[in-house]
Structure formats: structure tokens, C-alpha cells
Amino acid sequence: MSNAVVTLKKGEGRALKQGGAWIFDNEIASILGAYENGDIVLVRDFDGYPMGRGFINEHSKIRIRMMTRNIDQEIDEAFLRKRVQDAWEYRKKVTDTSSCRLIFGEADFLPGLVVDKFSDVLVVQSLALGIDKMKMTIIRLLEEVLAADGVKIRGVFERSDAKVREQEGMERVKGFLSEPFDTSVEIVENGVHYLVDVKDGQKTGFFLDQKYNRLAVQNLCRNLKPAKVLDCFTHTGSFALNAGIAGSEKVLGVDASQLAVDQATENARLNGLEDHVTFQCADVFDLLPKLEQEGEKFDVVILDPPAFTKSRNSIKNAVKGYREINLRGMKLVKDGGYLATCSCSHFMDPELFTKTIREAASNVHKRLRQVEYRTQAADHPILWAADESYYLKFIIFQVVDEK
């Protein structure tokens, strides 16, 4: 920890004062004292008022990420243990902890750090230099906290291979943080079995944030008993399998990645669903018009696309993509059938997302009756004032023709 003091410009730090955790480079008036990148520094407002402590990195536009609002708080092992213990106690109360996100960065007051638990394996993603320096201590403390509750961890794998690390002046890294183990990990969620590839799967290997949205689709299909379900951007087949296990007669999952399709097919076999849940490698934007031309109709269509935008600069193109995919999806839903649609982009805010869907419905003369509006699972808590923590929007509609 350095003794450097960062002073904000007058009128800056508005997000910080509202509860956010980030200070950008253009908000800083001065830095007094020596420091190294990743060090903890003191932060004061323009008039000297203490704002707290955070770690600094001059390579990042996010110059400081706050660790505490208490200017006198030492960022030591006792402090980190309390943060980890609080995160675990919260999960025990709000979610199924057999597989869940244990630490969700800023929303758990450990900025830049993600830790997912898949059965008895931890997957770690460290995206900021300051937290990277504390990473091994936090993992050890997390294992100790879990062990105290009888939860034994057999291995830890690091997936700090996201491109965003380069913006922090850090290399992208991937590998074991424990003794090597089989990186194909079986988990059970909502009664569905999956093999999670923690080494080469997307991000940390599996999208835990959709846990209860998948359950919502399962419950819908259990009541509906649909003849045909289409799951677009299926990844490893999770929505398709939830539809299949609920009694849907025929489910087709589509993804542009052959690796994902192979994994989804294996997951179908794992659940004994391979006869009526099948997968196809195709570009969804190409396939949907083709299905429409062939006169195909589905009782349920699920749209779970990747983030079409990861910056404010590309929102216009993203809106076009979301409008197109929802428009095409609605055309394939039978009159009175159901559409489940979502966006995982923070920059596609709820108002813009719903406006885009409304425009798509108007374009194809469909009426939408909202069944459910949902967000990410509670193990990905939305921290008010930290807008980046609210990113997943998920809506189930009944789609009816204009009458």
C-alpha cells in the first residue's frame, strides 16, 4: 500500500458519490506521493473530503477502482476475508450454491474479480491489476470459507484470458491455479446435467446468470407441452435442454459454433434427450429467413444472442441486430405461441431493448403479451449506482397475430 493521495477535480466523481466504484482518468486533479500501478491509494474530493481507498492503474481509463469508503481501512487479509465471507453468506441465502457465481466484481466490493463455482471446481477471472495482486490470497480465503461450511474444492482454474486485460496493461492468461484436474466438469442445474468445459468454454465455461431464466422456460414448456421449440444461439444447449426435459416433443438448438453444437449434443445424451433435442450448426441470421420460407412454425422460440454491442459506439448497429433477430423470431412463432428473448449487453439498456422489441413487433404486425420480465440470477447481484452490474434482460411474451 502506498501513501499516495489522489485528489479529484471540482465537480467530478459524481458516479462515485452516488455509490459507484470507478474513478476515470479525466476526473483526477492531482496525485501526490509515490506509487506503483496496482497499489492502494487514498482518494479525496477537491476540497480534501475523504472518499476512501482504491487501487490505481495508470494504464487504464478506469484509473482507480474503489475497495472501501473508509479512509482508515487497511486492505489486509482480515478485510479480504470479510469481503469473501459476506459474498458466500449472501449466496447461501439467495441461490442454489451447487454451481453459482461466488464473487461478482464491483457488486461484491471486490472490483475486477469474478469467481464461478462449478460443483467442486472454482474458475477465476481477474480483470484489473490491483485485484490481480490479491488474487491468490482471495482464492485461499475463499477455499477456507467454503471448507468451514463443509464445501471442499478440488481444483482452481484461471480464465483471465479476456481481451479487456490488455486495456489494463496486463497479459491474457489461462491455466491451473491448483494441481491439474479434468477440466470437463459435470454440473446439475434445475434438474438438467451439463458438462462444463472450464478450460476452453466461453468466458468461465458456462453462463450461470441465466439459471432461473432457463427454469422459467422449463416451467413454461412443462405447462404448454409444445410440439416444436426453436432455441437460437443455443451455445451448449441449455435452454433447449430445459425445454426438452419439460416434455417438449421436438426441440431444435442452433449455434454458429460447431464446438458448441458438439458440446450441446453431448449434453443432450447426458440427459437421455438425444432423440427429441437436436442441434444444428448454422448462422441464425441466415437460418431464420430460410425456416420462414419453408413455412416452419414453432410453439416456442428462444433468442439468446451474444452481446451485439460492447461499447456505446456500436449501439446503432446493435439495435439493428436485435430488431432483426426478434422480427425474424416472431414470424416463426405460431399465433398464440411464445417468444423468450434476451440481451446480455449492458449498453443495451432495458428501455432501448424493449423499444427495439416493440418496433420489431409492429413491423411484423404482431401483438405481444408480456408473461415475465426477468434479469440475471441473484448470484450476479445488481448493485444500484454501478450500472455495469445490470446487463441481462430476459422477457417471455405470448405472440398473437393482430386481430
N, C-alpha and C positions, 0 to 999 in steps of 0.2 A: 504494500500500500504506500502511495506517495503522499507528500504533503502539499501537492499542487492544489490550487484553488481556481476554479473556473467561475467567471462572472458573466452573467447573461446581459445582453443588450436590454435597454429600457423598452418595454412593450413586448418583449419576446418571452418564450417559454409558456405560451398560452395553453398548448396541449398538456404540458407538464403540470400546470396549475389546475387543470381540470381532471387530473388523475392519470394522465398518460405516463409513459416510461422513457420516451425518447427526447433527446435534445439534438437538433440538427446543427451542422457546421455554421450555418449563417445566423444562428441565434446567439452566438458567443461573442462577447465583447473582448475578453482577455483571459489569459491563463498565466497565473503566477506560480513559479516553482517548477522543479524538475519532475519529470515523469517519463515512464516508458509506455508504449502502446499496450493496452490491456490492464494497466494499473487502475486502482480505485482512486478517484479524486473527489474533493469536496466541491459542491455546487452552491453558488449563492446568486440571488437575484441582483439586479443592477444596483439596488440600494443596500446590499450586504445581507439581506434577509436569507437565512439558511434554507436551502431547498432539499438537501440530502446528499447521498453519496452514490456514485455510479462508476462504471468503468469506461475509460476513454480509448478511442482508436482514431488517430488522425488519418488513417487510410479510408475511413468510412464516412459517407454523408451523414449517417446517424453517428454523430461524434461521441455522444455519451448515452449509455443505457443505464437507467437508474436501478440500483439494488435496494435502496432504503430511503425513506424520507427523514430518517433520524440522523442528523449530522454527527451525533456522537456514537453511532452504532459501529462497532468493529465488524468487518466482514470476515469472520473467522469460522472455524469448524462448528462451533455451537450455533452460530447464526444459520449456516447452511443446513445443519441437522434440523433445525426448527422449520425451515422452509420445506424440506423434504417430508418431514413428519406431517406438516399441515396438508401438503398435497395428497399424501396417502390417506389421511383421515377423511378428507373431502371425498375421494373416490369411493371409499368404503360405504359412504352414506348415499351416493347418488347413482352408482352404476354397478353392473356386473364386472368384477375385477379379474375374472379368469383371463381375459385379454382386454386391455384398455390402455389409454394414454395416461401415464403416471405423471408426467410433467409436460406442461404446455406453455413453455416460454414465459412471456410477459404476464400471461393470465395467472401463472403460479408464482410470479415475482422472482423468476429466475430467467431473465431475458436472454433469448438466443438459444435456449436449450429445449430439446424435445426428447422425451424418453417414452417409448412404447413397450408394453409388456405383452408378449405373445406366449401364453401358457407359462412356461418356466424359463423363458428367454427374454432378455432385455435388448432393445435396439435403440441406439443413441444417435442423435443428430445434433451436432454443435455448430451454430451458425454465427457466432460472434467471438472475437478474440478474447475478451475478458472472461467470459464463461468457459471458454476452451481451457484456460489456465486452471480452472477449478473443476474441470470435468471429472477427473479420476477420483477426486475427493467426494464429489457429489454421488458418483456411482457407488463407491464404497459405502457411503452413508445410506443410500437407498437400499442396498442389499441388506444392511444391518437392520433398518427399519422394517423391511419386509420379513426378515428372519424372525424378528421379535413377535410377529403375528403368525409364525409357522409357515411362511411362504419362502420356499427355497428356490434360488435362481441357479440354473446350471450353466449359464453362459451369457456373455455380453458381446454384441456385435455393433461396430460403429458404421453408420451410414452418413458420414459428414462429406458426402460427395455432391452436394448441391452447388450449382453454379454461383449462388449468392455468396458463398465463402470467398470467392475471388474479389468481390466488392469490399471485403474486409481485409484484403491483403493476405489471405490465407490460402494454402493449398487445399485441394479437394482430396479427402482421404476416406478409405474404406477398409475395414478389416476387423479381426478379433481383438477385443479388449480383455479376453479371458483365454483359458485353454480352448483350442479349437473344438467345434461340435458340428453336428449335422445341421446345416442351415436351412433345410426344409422342415418347417415346424408345423405340426398339426394343432389346430385350434378348433374349438366348438363355439359357435355364436348363434343364439336364437334356435338351437337345435340342429344347425347346419354345420357340417365338418368342412374345413378348408386346410389345404397345405399352403403355408405362407413361406415364400422364398425371401428370407430376410437379407440374403446376400445380393441378389440381382433383381428383386421385385421393385416396382415403382416406389420412390421415396423410402419409407421404412419397411415396405413389403406388403402392406395391406391397409386399406382405408377404414380405420376404426371409427371415423367420425360419422359414418352412415349407419352405424349399428342399429339404431332404433327406427331409422327410415326404412331400412331393409325389413324390419319387423312389421312396420306399417303396411308394406307391400304384401308381406306374408299373410297378415290378418285380412287384408282386402281380398286376396285370392282365395283364402280359406272360405270366406263367406260367398264369394262370387262363383267359384269353381269354373274359371274361364276355359274356353275351348282352345284359345290361342293367345299367347303372350309374346311380345317382342321386347327384348332388352337391348338397347343401343349403347355402345361404348361399355361393354359388359366387363372389361378388364378380366378379372379371374372368375367371373360368373356369379358374383354374389347376389345381385337382385334376381337373376334368372333362377338361381337355386332356391331362393326363398319363395319364388312363385311356384317352382316345381314341387317343393316339399309340402306346400299347402294344398296340393291336389289339382293344379292346372294340368290340362290334358296334353298340351303341346307348347313348349317354350323354345324360342329361338334367341340365342345371345349372339351379338355381333361386335367385333372389335377389329381394328386395323392391324393389330399386332398378332402375328402367328404364335409368338411365345405366350401371350396372354390367352389366346384361344386354346393352346395346348394345356395350359395350367387349368383353365376353366373346365375343359373336357375331363381332366384327371379329377377335379373336384366333383364333377357330376358322378363319375364312377365311385368315388369315395362315399357318396351318399346313396348309391344304388338308383340314381336318377337318369342314367345314360340313355335309357330307351325313349324318354319323352322330353329331356332337356338337352338340346344340341347347340353347337356353336359353329359360327361361320367367320372366316377371316375376310373382311371387306371394309371399304371406306363407307361409313354410314351415310355421308352426303351423296354418294353415288348410288347406294343400295336403296334408300327410301323412295326416290323417284321411280326406280325400276319396280319395286314392290307395288307402288301405286298404279303403274301402267299395267301390271299383271292382275289388277283388281283385288289384291290382297286386303283383308280387313282383320283387325285384331281386337280382342276384348280389352286388353290392357297393353299400353305402350309405355315403356320406361326410357327416359332420356337422362343419362348421367355423363355428360360430356366432360372432357378436361377443361381447365380454365382457358377460355378463349382470349383472356387478357390478363397480363401480369403487370401492367402499368397503365397509368391514366392516358398515355399517349395512344394506346391502341383500343380504346373503348368503342369508338365508332365502328371499327371492323368487327369487334366482339358482338356488338348489338346485332349486326347483320347476321353473324353466325348463329346466335341464339334465336333470332327471329326465324331464320330459315329452317333450323332443325325442329323448332316447335311447330311451325307451319306444316312441315312435311309429316311430323309425327301425328298431328291432329287429323290430317287427311286419312291416315291409316287406322284410326280408331272407329270402331262401329258406332252408330248412333246409340247413345246411352252407355258407351264403354268408358274406359278410364285412362287418363294420362297422368303419369308421375314424372315430373320434370324438375331439374335442379341446376344450380350454378354454384361452383366452388371458388369463384373469383371474388376476392374482397372488393375489387374495384367495380364490380357489377353489383351495386347496392340494391337492397330489396325494392326500392321504389322504381329503379330503372329496370330491374328484372321483371317485375310484374307488369310494368308498362309495355315491355317488349312482348311478353306473352299475350297481353290484351290485343296488341296490334296484330300479332300472328293470327289470333282467333278471328278478328274482324276481317282479315284478308281472305280467310277460307270459309267465312260465313258459319262459324261455329259458336255456340254458346257454352260458356264454361261455368260449372257449378263447383265451387271450392269445397273439397271434402276435408282436407287437412293442410295446414301450413306448419312446417317444421324447420328446425335449424340443425346444427351439429349436436352430437351426443354430449351429455353433460360432463364427460371426462375431457372435453375440449371447451372449457368454460369461456363464455363471452364476458370479457372484462369491460364494463362500461368506461368510456373515455379512451380505451385502447381499441380504436376502430378496426385495426388489423386482425383482432381476435375474433371478429364476427365476419365470417366469409361464406358459410354454407347456407343456401336457401333451398328448400325442398317443398314442393307443393303437389298434392294429388287433386286432380279435377275429374269430375264427370263431364264428358264431352257430348253435347247434344247438337243435332242439326237445328238451324234456325227454323222456327215453325210459325 
